[in-house]
Amino acid sequence: MNVGIVIRSYRQKLGLSQGDLEKRTGLMRCYISRVENGHTVPSIETLSRIARALDAQLADLFSGLEDTPLTTADPSEQQFLEEMRRYLPVLTPAERERVLEMVRQMAGPA
């Protein structure tokens, strides 16, 4: 399961269209569609906007994702991703953003 599927599920439970979500978030409907269909991976900031628009917590968008395997060809990278996933539920949105910012700084220009 990916986060886009969770977003779609929340949106549909609220009886909202992608256009409604567009109005609530300020994100383009085509972008929301790409997220829901797994073609785009949104930033934490964008996920936070979507969560607020859906009257949900950011962590709620990751519910059910614990059983989704993170796969990579590199075993050490796989181990790193799994360890990071274990910490996700206990981090606040601000802490998650700090972690991402540190990673961005360490990685340098994209």
Helices and strands as residue ranges (DSSP letters): H 3-13, H 18-25, H 29-36, H 44-53, G 58-62, H 75-87, G 88-90, H 93-107
